[in-house]
């Protein structure tokens, strides 16, 4: 049981390190792209970099929260099992408390995810609302509308 808890904790730790590594790689690629203007711009790679930044920004706090709570659960569970023998009656409430804390950590991770998602979503929504049509864009759509109206009039007259 103790080995299983340690293995699960190490998997959690590896997940946190992987998320942090992805953030650093993504920042480095974005920085290099800004510094090297000769690099060919592709929409798909730019979209991928933006999506990587958005998703790792949401997932990293959740992973850190879950790992830190699981670390507390693992340590308290191992200490309670080490302090009391297997048949001791005092072990049962401690085990239940550790299990309850593990469930609360999952709830805390879910709340953290929801908060991060709403923050990211509101920032993206605000950016979309700030985009306004420029004068040239308005002129283009106005001339396109006139052209389409003329084409429909000619088509109706035939």
Phi and psi in radians as a Rosetta constraint file:
Dihedral C 1 N 2 CA 2 C 2 CIRCULARHARMONIC -1.181 0.35
Dihedral N 2 CA 2 C 2 N 3 CIRCULARHARMONIC -0.651 0.35
Dihedral C 2 N 3 CA 3 C 3 CIRCULARHARMONIC -1.156 0.35
Dihedral N 3 CA 3 C 3 N 4 CIRCULARHARMONIC -0.690 0.35
Dihedral C 3 N 4 CA 4 C 4 CIRCULARHARMONIC -1.100 0.35
Dihedral N 4 CA 4 C 4 N 5 CIRCULARHARMONIC -0.719 0.35
Dihedral C 4 N 5 CA 5 C 5 CIRCULARHARMONIC -1.126 0.35
Dihedral N 5 CA 5 C 5 N 6 CIRCULARHARMONIC -0.714 0.35
Dihedral C 5 N 6 CA 6 C 6 CIRCULARHARMONIC -1.158 0.35
Dihedral N 6 CA 6 C 6 N 7 CIRCULARHARMONIC -0.667 0.35
Dihedral C 6 N 7 CA 7 C 7 CIRCULARHARMONIC -1.137 0.35
Dihedral N 7 CA 7 C 7 N 8 CIRCULARHARMONIC -0.757 0.35
Dihedral C 7 N 8 CA 8 C 8 CIRCULARHARMONIC -1.142 0.35
Dihedral N 8 CA 8 C 8 N 9 CIRCULARHARMONIC -0.649 0.35
Dihedral C 8 N 9 CA 9 C 9 CIRCULARHARMONIC -1.163 0.35
Dihedral N 9 CA 9 C 9 N 10 CIRCULARHARMONIC -0.679 0.35
Dihedral C 9 N 10 CA 10 C 10 CIRCULARHARMONIC -1.188 0.35
Dihedral N 10 CA 10 C 10 N 11 CIRCULARHARMONIC -0.612 0.35
Dihedral C 10 N 11 CA 11 C 11 CIRCULARHARMONIC -1.131 0.35
Dihedral N 11 CA 11 C 11 N 12 CIRCULARHARMONIC -0.713 0.35
Dihedral C 11 N 12 CA 12 C 12 CIRCULARHARMONIC -1.059 0.35
Dihedral N 12 CA 12 C 12 N 13 CIRCULARHARMONIC -0.771 0.35
Dihedral C 12 N 13 CA 13 C 13 CIRCULARHARMONIC -1.107 0.35
Dihedral N 13 CA 13 C 13 N 14 CIRCULARHARMONIC -0.693 0.35
Dihedral C 13 N 14 CA 14 C 14 CIRCULARHARMONIC -1.119 0.35
Dihedral N 14 CA 14 C 14 N 15 CIRCULARHARMONIC -0.661 0.35
Dihedral C 14 N 15 CA 15 C 15 CIRCULARHARMONIC -1.112 0.35
Dihedral N 15 CA 15 C 15 N 16 CIRCULARHARMONIC -0.711 0.35
Dihedral C 15 N 16 CA 16 C 16 CIRCULARHARMONIC -1.128 0.35
Dihedral N 16 CA 16 C 16 N 17 CIRCULARHARMONIC -0.792 0.35
Dihedral C 16 N 17 CA 17 C 17 CIRCULARHARMONIC -1.094 0.35
Dihedral N 17 CA 17 C 17 N 18 CIRCULARHARMONIC -0.662 0.35
Dihedral C 17 N 18 CA 18 C 18 CIRCULARHARMONIC -1.130 0.35
Dihedral N 18 CA 18 C 18 N 19 CIRCULARHARMONIC -0.748 0.35
Dihedral C 18 N 19 CA 19 C 19 CIRCULARHARMONIC -1.097 0.35
Dihedral N 19 CA 19 C 19 N 20 CIRCULARHARMONIC -0.747 0.35
Dihedral C 19 N 20 CA 20 C 20 CIRCULARHARMONIC -1.126 0.35
Dihedral N 20 CA 20 C 20 N 21 CIRCULARHARMONIC -0.701 0.35
Dihedral C 20 N 21 CA 21 C 21 CIRCULARHARMONIC -1.107 0.35
Dihedral N 21 CA 21 C 21 N 22 CIRCULARHARMONIC -0.729 0.35
Dihedral C 21 N 22 CA 22 C 22 CIRCULARHARMONIC -1.082 0.35
Dihedral N 22 CA 22 C 22 N 23 CIRCULARHARMONIC -0.680 0.35
Dihedral C 22 N 23 CA 23 C 23 CIRCULARHARMONIC -1.122 0.35
Dihedral N 23 CA 23 C 23 N 24 CIRCULARHARMONIC -0.765 0.35
Dihedral C 23 N 24 CA 24 C 24 CIRCULARHARMONIC -1.144 0.35
Dihedral N 24 CA 24 C 24 N 25 CIRCULARHARMONIC -0.717 0.35
Dihedral C 24 N 25 CA 25 C 25 CIRCULARHARMONIC -1.108 0.35
Dihedral N 25 CA 25 C 25 N 26 CIRCULARHARMONIC -0.753 0.35
Dihedral C 25 N 26 CA 26 C 26 CIRCULARHARMONIC -1.115 0.35
Dihedral N 26 CA 26 C 26 N 27 CIRCULARHARMONIC -0.765 0.35
Dihedral C 26 N 27 CA 27 C 27 CIRCULARHARMONIC -1.111 0.35
Dihedral N 27 CA 27 C 27 N 28 CIRCULARHARMONIC -0.698 0.35
Dihedral C 27 N 28 CA 28 C 28 CIRCULARHARMONIC -1.134 0.35
Dihedral N 28 CA 28 C 28 N 29 CIRCULARHARMONIC -0.740 0.35
Dihedral C 28 N 29 CA 29 C 29 CIRCULARHARMONIC -1.129 0.35
Dihedral N 29 CA 29 C 29 N 30 CIRCULARHARMONIC -0.688 0.35
Dihedral C 29 N 30 CA 30 C 30 CIRCULARHARMONIC -1.183 0.35
Dihedral N 30 CA 30 C 30 N 31 CIRCULARHARMONIC -0.718 0.35
Dihedral C 30 N 31 CA 31 C 31 CIRCULARHARMONIC -1.126 0.35
Dihedral N 31 CA 31 C 31 N 32 CIRCULARHARMONIC -0.756 0.35
Dihedral C 31 N 32 CA 32 C 32 CIRCULARHARMONIC -1.130 0.35
Dihedral N 32 CA 32 C 32 N 33 CIRCULARHARMONIC -0.627 0.35
Dihedral C 32 N 33 CA 33 C 33 CIRCULARHARMONIC -1.163 0.35
Dihedral N 33 CA 33 C 33 N 34 CIRCULARHARMONIC -0.676 0.35
Dihedral C 33 N 34 CA 34 C 34 CIRCULARHARMONIC -1.228 0.35
Dihedral N 34 CA 34 C 34 N 35 CIRCULARHARMONIC -0.616 0.35
Dihedral C 34 N 35 CA 35 C 35 CIRCULARHARMONIC -1.341 0.35
Dihedral N 35 CA 35 C 35 N 36 CIRCULARHARMONIC -0.587 0.35
Dihedral C 35 N 36 CA 36 C 36 CIRCULARHARMONIC -1.795 0.35
Dihedral N 36 CA 36 C 36 N 37 CIRCULARHARMONIC 1.614 0.35
Dihedral C 36 N 37 CA 37 C 37 CIRCULARHARMONIC -1.324 0.35
Dihedral N 37 CA 37 C 37 N 38 CIRCULARHARMONIC -0.240 0.35
Dihedral C 37 N 38 CA 38 C 38 CIRCULARHARMONIC -1.329 0.35
Dihedral N 38 CA 38 C 38 N 39 CIRCULARHARMONIC -0.272 0.35
Dihedral C 38 N 39 CA 39 C 39 CIRCULARHARMONIC -1.143 0.35
Dihedral N 39 CA 39 C 39 N 40 CIRCULARHARMONIC 2.374 0.35
Dihedral C 39 N 40 CA 40 C 40 CIRCULARHARMONIC -1.203 0.35
Dihedral N 40 CA 40 C 40 N 41 CIRCULARHARMONIC 2.313 0.35
Dihedral C 40 N 41 CA 41 C 41 CIRCULARHARMONIC -1.526 0.35
Dihedral N 41 CA 41 C 41 N 42 CIRCULARHARMONIC 2.229 0.35
Dihedral C 41 N 42 CA 42 C 42 CIRCULARHARMONIC -2.191 0.35
Dihedral N 42 CA 42 C 42 N 43 CIRCULARHARMONIC 2.436 0.35
Dihedral C 42 N 43 CA 43 C 43 CIRCULARHARMONIC -1.151 0.35
Dihedral N 43 CA 43 C 43 N 44 CIRCULARHARMONIC -0.664 0.35
Dihedral C 43 N 44 CA 44 C 44 CIRCULARHARMONIC -1.161 0.35
Dihedral N 44 CA 44 C 44 N 45 CIRCULARHARMONIC -0.707 0.35
Dihedral C 44 N 45 CA 45 C 45 CIRCULARHARMONIC -1.232 0.35
Dihedral N 45 CA 45 C 45 N 46 CIRCULARHARMONIC -0.638 0.35
Dihedral C 45 N 46 CA 46 C 46 CIRCULARHARMONIC -1.140 0.35
Dihedral N 46 CA 46 C 46 N 47 CIRCULARHARMONIC -0.736 0.35
Dihedral C 46 N 47 CA 47 C 47 CIRCULARHARMONIC -1.093 0.35
Dihedral N 47 CA 47 C 47 N 48 CIRCULARHARMONIC -0.721 0.35
Dihedral C 47 N 48 CA 48 C 48 CIRCULARHARMONIC -1.130 0.35
Dihedral N 48 CA 48 C 48 N 49 CIRCULARHARMONIC -0.719 0.35
Dihedral C 48 N 49 CA 49 C 49 CIRCULARHARMONIC -1.107 0.35
Dihedral N 49 CA 49 C 49 N 50 CIRCULARHARMONIC -0.724 0.35
Dihedral C 49 N 50 CA 50 C 50 CIRCULARHARMONIC -1.152 0.35
Dihedral N 50 CA 50 C 50 N 51 CIRCULARHARMONIC -0.725 0.35
Dihedral C 50 N 51 CA 51 C 51 CIRCULARHARMONIC -1.168 0.35
Dihedral N 51 CA 51 C 51 N 52 CIRCULARHARMONIC -0.676 0.35
Dihedral C 51 N 52 CA 52 C 52 CIRCULARHARMONIC -1.067 0.35
Dihedral N 52 CA 52 C 52 N 53 CIRCULARHARMONIC -0.754 0.35
Dihedral C 52 N 53 CA 53 C 53 CIRCULARHARMONIC -1.130 0.35
Dihedral N 53 CA 53 C 53 N 54 CIRCULARHARMONIC -0.729 0.35
Dihedral C 53 N 54 CA 54 C 54 CIRCULARHARMONIC -1.154 0.35
Dihedral N 54 CA 54 C 54 N 55 CIRCULARHARMONIC -0.830 0.35
Dihedral C 54 N 55 CA 55 C 55 CIRCULARHARMONIC -1.236 0.35
Dihedral N 55 CA 55 C 55 N 56 CIRCULARHARMONIC -0.684 0.35
Dihedral C 55 N 56 CA 56 C 56 CIRCULARHARMONIC -1.217 0.35
Dihedral N 56 CA 56 C 56 N 57 CIRCULARHARMONIC -0.518 0.35
Dihedral C 56 N 57 CA 57 C 57 CIRCULARHARMONIC -1.148 0.35
Dihedral N 57 CA 57 C 57 N 58 CIRCULARHARMONIC -0.526 0.35
Dihedral C 57 N 58 CA 58 C 58 CIRCULARHARMONIC -1.450 0.35
Dihedral N 58 CA 58 C 58 N 59 CIRCULARHARMONIC -0.751 0.35
Dihedral C 58 N 59 CA 59 C 59 CIRCULARHARMONIC -1.360 0.35
Dihedral N 59 CA 59 C 59 N 60 CIRCULARHARMONIC -0.610 0.35
Dihedral C 59 N 60 CA 60 C 60 CIRCULARHARMONIC -1.053 0.35
Dihedral N 60 CA 60 C 60 N 61 CIRCULARHARMONIC -0.845 0.35
Dihedral C 60 N 61 CA 61 C 61 CIRCULARHARMONIC -1.080 0.35
Dihedral N 61 CA 61 C 61 N 62 CIRCULARHARMONIC -0.606 0.35
Dihedral C 61 N 62 CA 62 C 62 CIRCULARHARMONIC -1.155 0.35
Dihedral N 62 CA 62 C 62 N 63 CIRCULARHARMONIC -0.757 0.35
Dihedral C 62 N 63 CA 63 C 63 CIRCULARHARMONIC -1.133 0.35
Dihedral N 63 CA 63 C 63 N 64 CIRCULARHARMONIC -0.735 0.35
Dihedral C 63 N 64 CA 64 C 64 CIRCULARHARMONIC -1.140 0.35
Dihedral N 64 CA 64 C 64 N 65 CIRCULARHARMONIC -0.743 0.35
Dihedral C 64 N 65 CA 65 C 65 CIRCULARHARMONIC -1.073 0.35
Dihedral N 65 CA 65 C 65 N 66 CIRCULARHARMONIC -0.826 0.35
Dihedral C 65 N 66 CA 66 C 66 CIRCULARHARMONIC -1.134 0.35
Dihedral N 66 CA 66 C 66 N 67 CIRCULARHARMONIC -0.712 0.35
Dihedral C 66 N 67 CA 67 C 67 CIRCULARHARMONIC -1.185 0.35
Dihedral N 67 CA 67 C 67 N 68 CIRCULARHARMONIC -0.707 0.35
Dihedral C 67 N 68 CA 68 C 68 CIRCULARHARMONIC -1.180 0.35
Dihedral N 68 CA 68 C 68 N 69 CIRCULARHARMONIC -0.684 0.35
Dihedral C 68 N 69 CA 69 C 69 CIRCULARHARMONIC -1.167 0.35
Dihedral N 69 CA 69 C 69 N 70 CIRCULARHARMONIC -0.683 0.35
Dihedral C 69 N 70 CA 70 C 70 CIRCULARHARMONIC -1.208 0.35
Dihedral N 70 CA 70 C 70 N 71 CIRCULARHARMONIC -0.564 0.35
Dihedral C 70 N 71 CA 71 C 71 CIRCULARHARMONIC -1.092 0.35
Dihedral N 71 CA 71 C 71 N 72 CIRCULARHARMONIC -0.769 0.35
Dihedral C 71 N 72 CA 72 C 72 CIRCULARHARMONIC -1.097 0.35
Dihedral N 72 CA 72 C 72 N 73 CIRCULARHARMONIC -0.747 0.35
Dihedral C 72 N 73 CA 73 C 73 CIRCULARHARMONIC -1.071 0.35
Dihedral N 73 CA 73 C 73 N 74 CIRCULARHARMONIC -0.792 0.35
Dihedral C 73 N 74 CA 74 C 74 CIRCULARHARMONIC -1.126 0.35
Dihedral N 74 CA 74 C 74 N 75 CIRCULARHARMONIC -0.803 0.35
Dihedral C 74 N 75 CA 75 C 75 CIRCULARHARMONIC -1.122 0.35
Dihedral N 75 CA 75 C 75 N 76 CIRCULARHARMONIC -0.775 0.35
Dihedral C 75 N 76 CA 76 C 76 CIRCULARHARMONIC -1.178 0.35
Dihedral N 76 CA 76 C 76 N 77 CIRCULARHARMONIC -0.627 0.35
Dihedral C 76 N 77 CA 77 C 77 CIRCULARHARMONIC -1.171 0.35
Dihedral N 77 CA 77 C 77 N 78 CIRCULARHARMONIC -0.764 0.35
Dihedral C 77 N 78 CA 78 C 78 CIRCULARHARMONIC -1.159 0.35
Dihedral N 78 CA 78 C 78 N 79 CIRCULARHARMONIC -0.691 0.35
Dihedral C 78 N 79 CA 79 C 79 CIRCULARHARMONIC -1.158 0.35
Dihedral N 79 CA 79 C 79 N 80 CIRCULARHARMONIC -0.730 0.35
Dihedral C 79 N 80 CA 80 C 80 CIRCULARHARMONIC -1.166 0.35
Dihedral N 80 CA 80 C 80 N 81 CIRCULARHARMONIC -0.601 0.35
Dihedral C 80 N 81 CA 81 C 81 CIRCULARHARMONIC -1.298 0.35
Dihedral N 81 CA 81 C 81 N 82 CIRCULARHARMONIC -0.504 0.35
Dihedral C 81 N 82 CA 82 C 82 CIRCULARHARMONIC -1.353 0.35
Dihedral N 82 CA 82 C 82 N 83 CIRCULARHARMONIC -0.609 0.35
Dihedral C 82 N 83 CA 83 C 83 CIRCULARHARMONIC -1.308 0.35
Dihedral N 83 CA 83 C 83 N 84 CIRCULARHARMONIC -0.608 0.35
Dihedral C 83 N 84 CA 84 C 84 CIRCULARHARMONIC -2.042 0.35
Dihedral N 84 CA 84 C 84 N 85 CIRCULARHARMONIC 2.542 0.35
Dihedral C 84 N 85 CA 85 C 85 CIRCULARHARMONIC -1.198 0.35
Dihedral N 85 CA 85 C 85 N 86 CIRCULARHARMONIC 2.923 0.35
Dihedral C 85 N 86 CA 86 C 86 CIRCULARHARMONIC -1.098 0.35
Dihedral N 86 CA 86 C 86 N 87 CIRCULARHARMONIC -0.587 0.35
Dihedral C 86 N 87 CA 87 C 87 CIRCULARHARMONIC -1.622 0.35
Dihedral N 87 CA 87 C 87 N 88 CIRCULARHARMONIC 0.035 0.35
Dihedral C 87 N 88 CA 88 C 88 CIRCULARHARMONIC -1.202 0.35
Dihedral N 88 CA 88 C 88 N 89 CIRCULARHARMONIC 2.421 0.35
Dihedral C 88 N 89 CA 89 C 89 CIRCULARHARMONIC -1.226 0.35
Dihedral N 89 CA 89 C 89 N 90 CIRCULARHARMONIC -0.453 0.35
Dihedral C 89 N 90 CA 90 C 90 CIRCULARHARMONIC -1.254 0.35
Dihedral N 90 CA 90 C 90 N 91 CIRCULARHARMONIC -0.264 0.35
Dihedral C 90 N 91 CA 91 C 91 CIRCULARHARMONIC -1.265 0.35
Dihedral N 91 CA 91 C 91 N 92 CIRCULARHARMONIC -0.541 0.35
Dihedral C 91 N 92 CA 92 C 92 CIRCULARHARMONIC -1.144 0.35
Dihedral N 92 CA 92 C 92 N 93 CIRCULARHARMONIC -0.828 0.35
Dihedral C 92 N 93 CA 93 C 93 CIRCULARHARMONIC -1.118 0.35
Dihedral N 93 CA 93 C 93 N 94 CIRCULARHARMONIC -0.633 0.35
Dihedral C 93 N 94 CA 94 C 94 CIRCULARHARMONIC -1.144 0.35
Dihedral N 94 CA 94 C 94 N 95 CIRCULARHARMONIC -0.707 0.35
Dihedral C 94 N 95 CA 95 C 95 CIRCULARHARMONIC -1.129 0.35
Dihedral N 95 CA 95 C 95 N 96 CIRCULARHARMONIC -0.724 0.35
Dihedral C 95 N 96 CA 96 C 96 CIRCULARHARMONIC -1.128 0.35
Dihedral N 96 CA 96 C 96 N 97 CIRCULARHARMONIC -0.683 0.35
Dihedral C 96 N 97 CA 97 C 97 CIRCULARHARMONIC -1.115 0.35
Dihedral N 97 CA 97 C 97 N 98 CIRCULARHARMONIC -0.743 0.35
Dihedral C 97 N 98 CA 98 C 98 CIRCULARHARMONIC -1.092 0.35
Dihedral N 98 CA 98 C 98 N 99 CIRCULARHARMONIC -0.728 0.35
Dihedral C 98 N 99 CA 99 C 99 CIRCULARHARMONIC -1.155 0.35
Dihedral N 99 CA 99 C 99 N 100 CIRCULARHARMONIC -0.712 0.35
Dihedral C 99 N 100 CA 100 C 100 CIRCULARHARMONIC -1.092 0.35
Dihedral N 100 CA 100 C 100 N 101 CIRCULARHARMONIC -0.713 0.35
Dihedral C 100 N 101 CA 101 C 101 CIRCULARHARMONIC -1.131 0.35
Dihedral N 101 CA 101 C 101 N 102 CIRCULARHARMONIC -0.633 0.35
Dihedral C 101 N 102 CA 102 C 102 CIRCULARHARMONIC -1.094 0.35
Dihedral N 102 CA 102 C 102 N 103 CIRCULARHARMONIC -0.739 0.35
Dihedral C 102 N 103 CA 103 C 103 CIRCULARHARMONIC -1.158 0.35
Dihedral N 103 CA 103 C 103 N 104 CIRCULARHARMONIC -0.680 0.35
Dihedral C 103 N 104 CA 104 C 104 CIRCULARHARMONIC -1.157 0.35
Dihedral N 104 CA 104 C 104 N 105 CIRCULARHARMONIC -0.560 0.35
Dihedral C 104 N 105 CA 105 C 105 CIRCULARHARMONIC -1.169 0.35
Dihedral N 105 CA 105 C 105 N 106 CIRCULARHARMONIC -0.625 0.35
Dihedral C 105 N 106 CA 106 C 106 CIRCULARHARMONIC -1.136 0.35
Dihedral N 106 CA 106 C 106 N 107 CIRCULARHARMONIC -0.681 0.35
Dihedral C 106 N 107 CA 107 C 107 CIRCULARHARMONIC -1.123 0.35
Dihedral N 107 CA 107 C 107 N 108 CIRCULARHARMONIC -0.735 0.35
Dihedral C 107 N 108 CA 108 C 108 CIRCULARHARMONIC -1.115 0.35
Dihedral N 108 CA 108 C 108 N 109 CIRCULARHARMONIC -0.693 0.35
Dihedral C 108 N 109 CA 109 C 109 CIRCULARHARMONIC -1.122 0.35
Dihedral N 109 CA 109 C 109 N 110 CIRCULARHARMONIC -0.674 0.35
Dihedral C 109 N 110 CA 110 C 110 CIRCULARHARMONIC -1.152 0.35
Dihedral N 110 CA 110 C 110 N 111 CIRCULARHARMONIC -0.730 0.35
Dihedral C 110 N 111 CA 111 C 111 CIRCULARHARMONIC -1.130 0.35
Dihedral N 111 CA 111 C 111 N 112 CIRCULARHARMONIC -0.698 0.35
Dihedral C 111 N 112 CA 112 C 112 CIRCULARHARMONIC -1.094 0.35
Dihedral N 112 CA 112 C 112 N 113 CIRCULARHARMONIC -0.747 0.35
Dihedral C 112 N 113 CA 113 C 113 CIRCULARHARMONIC -1.066 0.35
Dihedral N 113 CA 113 C 113 N 114 CIRCULARHARMONIC -0.787 0.35
Dihedral C 113 N 114 CA 114 C 114 CIRCULARHARMONIC -1.084 0.35
Dihedral N 114 CA 114 C 114 N 115 CIRCULARHARMONIC -0.734 0.35
Dihedral C 114 N 115 CA 115 C 115 CIRCULARHARMONIC -1.136 0.35
Dihedral N 115 CA 115 C 115 N 116 CIRCULARHARMONIC -0.798 0.35
Dihedral C 115 N 116 CA 116 C 116 CIRCULARHARMONIC -1.122 0.35
Dihedral N 116 CA 116 C 116 N 117 CIRCULARHARMONIC -0.693 0.35
Dihedral C 116 N 117 CA 117 C 117 CIRCULARHARMONIC -1.123 0.35
Dihedral N 117 CA 117 C 117 N 118 CIRCULARHARMONIC -0.788 0.35
Dihedral C 117 N 118 CA 118 C 118 CIRCULARHARMONIC -1.126 0.35
Dihedral N 118 CA 118 C 118 N 119 CIRCULARHARMONIC -0.679 0.35
Dihedral C 118 N 119 CA 119 C 119 CIRCULARHARMONIC -1.097 0.35
Dihedral N 119 CA 119 C 119 N 120 CIRCULARHARMONIC -0.821 0.35
Dihedral C 119 N 120 CA 120 C 120 CIRCULARHARMONIC -1.148 0.35
Dihedral N 120 CA 120 C 120 N 121 CIRCULARHARMONIC -0.742 0.35
Dihedral C 120 N 121 CA 121 C 121 CIRCULARHARMONIC -1.117 0.35
Dihedral N 121 CA 121 C 121 N 122 CIRCULARHARMONIC -0.731 0.35
Dihedral C 121 N 122 CA 122 C 122 CIRCULARHARMONIC -1.163 0.35
Dihedral N 122 CA 122 C 122 N 123 CIRCULARHARMONIC -0.621 0.35
Dihedral C 122 N 123 CA 123 C 123 CIRCULARHARMONIC -1.139 0.35
Dihedral N 123 CA 123 C 123 N 124 CIRCULARHARMONIC -0.787 0.35
Dihedral C 123 N 124 CA 124 C 124 CIRCULARHARMONIC -1.133 0.35
Dihedral N 124 CA 124 C 124 N 125 CIRCULARHARMONIC -0.701 0.35
Dihedral C 124 N 125 CA 125 C 125 CIRCULARHARMONIC -1.131 0.35
Dihedral N 125 CA 125 C 125 N 126 CIRCULARHARMONIC -0.709 0.35
Dihedral C 125 N 126 CA 126 C 126 CIRCULARHARMONIC -1.115 0.35
Dihedral N 126 CA 126 C 126 N 127 CIRCULARHARMONIC -0.695 0.35
Dihedral C 126 N 127 CA 127 C 127 CIRCULARHARMONIC -1.115 0.35
Dihedral N 127 CA 127 C 127 N 128 CIRCULARHARMONIC -0.693 0.35
Dihedral C 127 N 128 CA 128 C 128 CIRCULARHARMONIC -1.161 0.35
Dihedral N 128 CA 128 C 128 N 129 CIRCULARHARMONIC -0.636 0.35
Dihedral C 128 N 129 CA 129 C 129 CIRCULARHARMONIC -1.246 0.35
Dihedral N 129 CA 129 C 129 N 130 CIRCULARHARMONIC -0.457 0.35
Dihedral C 129 N 130 CA 130 C 130 CIRCULARHARMONIC -1.342 0.35
Dihedral N 130 CA 130 C 130 N 131 CIRCULARHARMONIC -0.320 0.35
Dihedral C 130 N 131 CA 131 C 131 CIRCULARHARMONIC -1.243 0.35
Dihedral N 131 CA 131 C 131 N 132 CIRCULARHARMONIC 2.159 0.35
Dihedral C 131 N 132 CA 132 C 132 CIRCULARHARMONIC -2.135 0.35
Dihedral N 132 CA 132 C 132 N 133 CIRCULARHARMONIC 2.696 0.35
Dihedral C 132 N 133 CA 133 C 133 CIRCULARHARMONIC -1.255 0.35
Dihedral N 133 CA 133 C 133 N 134 CIRCULARHARMONIC 2.389 0.35
Dihedral C 133 N 134 CA 134 C 134 CIRCULARHARMONIC -1.518 0.35
Dihedral N 134 CA 134 C 134 N 135 CIRCULARHARMONIC 3.006 0.35
Dihedral C 134 N 135 CA 135 C 135 CIRCULARHARMONIC -1.108 0.35
Dihedral N 135 CA 135 C 135 N 136 CIRCULARHARMONIC -0.725 0.35
Dihedral C 135 N 136 CA 136 C 136 CIRCULARHARMONIC -1.153 0.35
Dihedral N 136 CA 136 C 136 N 137 CIRCULARHARMONIC -0.636 0.35
Dihedral C 136 N 137 CA 137 C 137 CIRCULARHARMONIC -1.171 0.35
Dihedral N 137 CA 137 C 137 N 138 CIRCULARHARMONIC -0.714 0.35
Dihedral C 137 N 138 CA 138 C 138 CIRCULARHARMONIC -1.102 0.35
Dihedral N 138 CA 138 C 138 N 139 CIRCULARHARMONIC -0.729 0.35
Dihedral C 138 N 139 CA 139 C 139 CIRCULARHARMONIC -1.104 0.35
Dihedral N 139 CA 139 C 139 N 140 CIRCULARHARMONIC -0.725 0.35
Dihedral C 139 N 140 CA 140 C 140 CIRCULARHARMONIC -1.067 0.35
Dihedral N 140 CA 140 C 140 N 141 CIRCULARHARMONIC -0.838 0.35
Dihedral C 140 N 141 CA 141 C 141 CIRCULARHARMONIC -1.211 0.35
Dihedral N 141 CA 141 C 141 N 142 CIRCULARHARMONIC -0.545 0.35
Dihedral C 141 N 142 CA 142 C 142 CIRCULARHARMONIC -1.160 0.35
Dihedral N 142 CA 142 C 142 N 143 CIRCULARHARMONIC -0.790 0.35
Dihedral C 142 N 143 CA 143 C 143 CIRCULARHARMONIC -1.184 0.35
Dihedral N 143 CA 143 C 143 N 144 CIRCULARHARMONIC -0.607 0.35
Dihedral C 143 N 144 CA 144 C 144 CIRCULARHARMONIC -1.130 0.35
Dihedral N 144 CA 144 C 144 N 145 CIRCULARHARMONIC -0.710 0.35
Dihedral C 144 N 145 CA 145 C 145 CIRCULARHARMONIC -1.110 0.35
Dihedral N 145 CA 145 C 145 N 146 CIRCULARHARMONIC -0.761 0.35
Dihedral C 145 N 146 CA 146 C 146 CIRCULARHARMONIC -1.087 0.35
Dihedral N 146 CA 146 C 146 N 147 CIRCULARHARMONIC -0.750 0.35
Dihedral C 146 N 147 CA 147 C 147 CIRCULARHARMONIC -1.093 0.35
Dihedral N 147 CA 147 C 147 N 148 CIRCULARHARMONIC -0.744 0.35
Dihedral C 147 N 148 CA 148 C 148 CIRCULARHARMONIC -1.154 0.35
Dihedral N 148 CA 148 C 148 N 149 CIRCULARHARMONIC -0.689 0.35
Dihedral C 148 N 149 CA 149 C 149 CIRCULARHARMONIC -1.105 0.35
Dihedral N 149 CA 149 C 149 N 150 CIRCULARHARMONIC -0.733 0.35
Dihedral C 149 N 150 CA 150 C 150 CIRCULARHARMONIC -1.114 0.35
Dihedral N 150 CA 150 C 150 N 151 CIRCULARHARMONIC -0.703 0.35
Dihedral C 150 N 151 CA 151 C 151 CIRCULARHARMONIC -1.138 0.35
Dihedral N 151 CA 151 C 151 N 152 CIRCULARHARMONIC -0.685 0.35
Dihedral C 151 N 152 CA 152 C 152 CIRCULARHARMONIC -1.191 0.35
Dihedral N 152 CA 152 C 152 N 153 CIRCULARHARMONIC -0.647 0.35
Dihedral C 152 N 153 CA 153 C 153 CIRCULARHARMONIC -1.134 0.35
Dihedral N 153 CA 153 C 153 N 154 CIRCULARHARMONIC -0.749 0.35
Dihedral C 153 N 154 CA 154 C 154 CIRCULARHARMONIC -1.122 0.35
Dihedral N 154 CA 154 C 154 N 155 CIRCULARHARMONIC -0.698 0.35
Dihedral C 154 N 155 CA 155 C 155 CIRCULARHARMONIC -1.160 0.35
Dihedral N 155 CA 155 C 155 N 156 CIRCULARHARMONIC -0.662 0.35
Dihedral C 155 N 156 CA 156 C 156 CIRCULARHARMONIC -1.233 0.35
Dihedral N 156 CA 156 C 156 N 157 CIRCULARHARMONIC -0.561 0.35
Dihedral C 156 N 157 CA 157 C 157 CIRCULARHARMONIC -1.284 0.35
Dihedral N 157 CA 157 C 157 N 158 CIRCULARHARMONIC -0.380 0.35
